[in-house]
Amino acid sequence: MIEMQDVSFGYRGGGGALLSNMTLTLPAGSFHFLTGPSGSGKTSFLRLCYADLLPDTGQLSAFGQDVAKLSRDGIAMLRRKIGVLHQDAQFLDHLPVAENIALPLSVAGQQVDMQALKDLLGWVAMGGHARALPPSLSGGERQRAALARAVIMSPDMVMADEPTGNLDWEMSMRLLQLLVELNRSGKTILVATHDMDLIRAARQMEVQARVLRIQGKRVQLAGADL
């Protein structure tokens, strides 16, 4: 699904490569955690995976396509296959939660299936907040709504960047359970996190996950399956 061959990336004026010589594969249906110190490049790695950044060197393929050869429209189509969940979920505060969640469909010119939207709200336990405005939501509610928005287009892969960084433990576990459910339905999951307790908790949920660690500017497999 995502393949890197000798991929390196650095920001201009940043003093060299941030990530270098990365060769790895994220297979379809896999569950990976990505760890590393703050500033090590976890967010940049995710942005490479959904083609928000392009490699300086090496080859990056997503869903069998060489990302460097994709047109703007090709990249847009690629991103429809990947749902992204950020630590600080941003919404249009003047629109109700349900409309915020459905926004990717509207932007893509697709019809909103109201029953499917209702079911999705129920899945993230937000059915009672459909008409609420985002400023009224708690941190956990915002993240669950953001997850619903990330999967509204039925992506094949979901990436989460420190999704529990602003949540208490109970809300973190509820969000992790939703990600595990997505994985069990066949979706590929990649979670960037510094929280080792979150990774340990995945063990209790009997999810087959692997841990990638950024060390020395490279992404390496940290150990055996959880």
Legacy VTK file of the C-alpha trace (Angstrom):
# vtk DataFile Version 3.0
C-alpha trace
ASCII
DATASET POLYDATA
POINTS 226 float
0.000 0.000 0.000
2.784 2.426 0.986
6.300 1.566 -0.182
9.491 3.558 0.286
12.783 2.759 -1.369
15.780 4.793 -0.156
13.533 7.777 0.531
15.036 10.911 2.063
13.437 14.232 2.922
14.557 17.541 4.408
13.143 21.036 4.608
14.912 23.757 2.667
17.233 25.665 4.940
16.841 22.961 7.556
20.452 21.844 7.579
20.189 18.554 5.718
17.875 15.583 5.697
15.280 15.192 8.426
14.542 11.623 7.325
16.998 9.599 5.250
17.449 6.289 3.455
14.058 4.916 4.419
13.145 1.572 2.882
9.953 0.003 4.187
6.497 -1.257 3.296
3.163 -0.653 5.006
1.029 -3.520 3.673
-2.713 -3.304 3.118
-4.626 -4.146 6.272
-1.668 -3.591 8.604
-1.623 -1.611 11.849
1.531 0.361 12.634
2.519 2.725 15.410
5.206 5.305 14.624
7.306 6.532 17.546
10.216 8.886 18.006
11.268 11.964 19.970
9.578 15.297 19.434
10.979 16.889 16.286
12.263 13.597 14.895
9.996 13.757 11.852
6.857 11.761 12.708
4.503 14.334 11.201
6.731 14.722 8.148
6.705 10.957 7.646
2.903 10.947 7.647
2.817 13.900 5.246
5.071 11.974 2.883
2.701 9.016 3.039
-0.308 11.080 1.958
1.682 13.102 -0.588
1.508 16.423 1.226
5.299 16.309 0.966
7.402 14.705 -1.760
10.743 12.909 -1.263
13.991 14.659 -2.109
15.465 11.330 -3.183
14.299 7.752 -3.540
10.968 6.341 -4.659
7.689 6.566 -2.774
4.757 4.511 -4.024
1.205 4.622 -2.710
-1.424 2.146 -3.875
0.927 1.015 -6.613
1.558 4.508 -7.996
4.813 6.453 -8.008
3.802 9.580 -6.116
6.412 11.753 -7.855
4.761 11.052 -11.220
1.227 11.943 -10.186
-0.493 15.047 -11.495
-2.322 17.418 -9.168
-5.548 15.569 -9.920
-3.786 12.264 -9.315
-2.613 13.396 -5.900
-6.142 14.574 -5.085
-7.500 11.138 -5.999
-4.780 9.479 -3.915
-5.712 11.539 -0.867
-9.300 10.348 -1.098
-7.977 6.900 -0.263
-6.318 8.138 2.931
-8.138 9.613 5.919
-6.042 11.808 8.197
-6.679 12.561 11.870
-4.648 15.392 13.439
-3.942 16.110 17.087
-5.700 19.464 16.930
-8.826 18.853 14.886
-9.997 21.948 13.024
-13.626 22.528 12.077
-15.748 25.255 10.538
-17.226 26.616 13.746
-20.375 28.020 12.100
-21.407 24.619 10.704
-23.016 21.859 12.795
-20.974 18.746 13.512
-22.857 16.633 10.953
-22.157 19.139 8.172
-18.483 19.346 9.162
-18.209 15.573 8.974
-19.909 15.476 5.572
-17.797 18.329 4.183
-15.280 16.090 2.336
-18.181 14.583 0.362
-19.541 18.011 -0.475
-16.134 19.265 -1.590
-15.734 16.180 -3.803
-19.152 16.808 -5.349
-20.580 13.581 -3.976
-24.076 13.016 -2.663
-24.380 12.797 1.112
-26.128 9.605 2.176
-27.984 10.839 5.259
-28.532 7.360 6.675
-24.853 6.496 6.282
-23.959 9.803 7.954
-26.314 9.005 10.818
-24.781 5.544 11.176
-21.285 7.036 11.184
-22.247 9.524 13.892
-23.616 6.645 15.924
-20.418 4.634 15.451
-18.320 7.421 16.994
-20.959 7.989 19.720
-21.792 11.450 18.392
-25.384 10.867 17.359
-26.642 13.304 19.972
-24.302 16.040 18.751
-25.234 16.137 15.057
-26.580 19.700 15.243
-24.082 20.940 17.840
-21.497 23.526 16.847
-17.830 22.540 17.189
-16.948 25.087 19.933
-19.355 23.286 22.272
-17.543 19.932 21.985
-15.107 18.448 24.471
-11.657 17.312 23.364
-12.751 13.699 23.086
-15.879 14.618 21.157
-13.844 16.716 18.721
-11.482 13.826 18.047
-14.311 11.362 17.495
-15.987 13.790 15.126
-12.665 14.289 13.349
-12.299 10.529 12.971
-15.775 10.329 11.448
-14.796 13.062 8.997
-11.559 11.197 8.175
-13.461 8.042 7.183
-16.541 9.617 5.536
-15.011 8.938 2.096
-14.438 5.253 2.951
-10.643 5.476 2.667
-8.462 2.395 2.473
-6.011 3.830 4.991
-6.291 6.028 8.095
-3.351 7.980 9.499
-3.479 9.595 12.924
-0.916 12.141 14.133
-0.729 12.126 17.960
-4.516 11.669 18.055
-4.652 11.233 21.845
-2.163 13.977 22.735
-4.870 16.234 24.195
-7.106 13.514 25.632
-7.388 11.850 29.012
-6.823 8.118 29.278
-10.487 7.104 29.038
-11.024 9.154 25.872
-7.733 7.859 24.464
-8.931 4.291 24.901
-12.249 5.022 23.219
-10.437 6.512 20.226
-7.967 3.629 20.061
-10.858 1.149 20.091
-12.382 2.897 17.069
-9.067 2.695 15.212
-8.807 -0.996 16.064
-12.327 -1.555 14.739
-11.366 0.164 11.489
-8.344 -2.109 11.186
-10.460 -5.196 11.787
-12.723 -4.056 8.961
-9.698 -4.210 6.643
-8.341 -0.668 6.733
-4.653 0.090 7.091
-3.871 2.141 10.202
-0.784 4.247 10.953
-0.661 6.074 14.293
2.142 8.466 15.188
2.454 8.711 18.956
4.920 9.320 21.771
2.633 7.519 24.242
4.026 4.054 24.903
1.068 3.273 27.173
-1.194 3.655 24.153
0.882 1.094 22.285
0.778 -1.284 25.250
-2.991 -0.881 25.446
-3.282 -2.116 21.872
-1.854 -5.417 23.119
-4.851 -5.793 25.424
-7.181 -5.295 22.460
-5.509 -8.189 20.657
-4.639 -6.112 17.623
-1.680 -7.296 15.554
0.328 -4.092 15.374
3.959 -3.331 14.694
6.025 -0.453 15.994
8.193 1.743 13.804
10.737 4.018 15.469
12.483 7.063 14.043
16.076 6.897 15.155
19.099 8.481 13.562
16.901 10.038 10.849
15.736 6.602 9.751
12.503 4.697 10.311
13.206 1.233 11.648
11.137 -1.652 12.917
11.271 -1.431 16.695
10.481 -5.029 17.500
8.179 -7.970 17.083
4.431 -7.867 16.747
2.549 -6.578 19.763
LINES 1 227
226 0 1 2 3 4 5 6 7 8 9 10 11 12 13 14 15 16 17 18 19 20 21 22 23 24 25 26 27 28 29 30 31 32 33 34 35 36 37 38 39 40 41 42 43 44 45 46 47 48 49 50 51 52 53 54 55 56 57 58 59 60 61 62 63 64 65 66 67 68 69 70 71 72 73 74 75 76 77 78 79 80 81 82 83 84 85 86 87 88 89 90 91 92 93 94 95 96 97 98 99 100 101 102 103 104 105 106 107 108 109 110 111 112 113 114 115 116 117 118 119 120 121 122 123 124 125 126 127 128 129 130 131 132 133 134 135 136 137 138 139 140 141 142 143 144 145 146 147 148 149 150 151 152 153 154 155 156 157 158 159 160 161 162 163 164 165 166 167 168 169 170 171 172 173 174 175 176 177 178 179 180 181 182 183 184 185 186 187 188 189 190 191 192 193 194 195 196 197 198 199 200 201 202 203 204 205 206 207 208 209 210 211 212 213 214 215 216 217 218 219 220 221 222 223 224 225
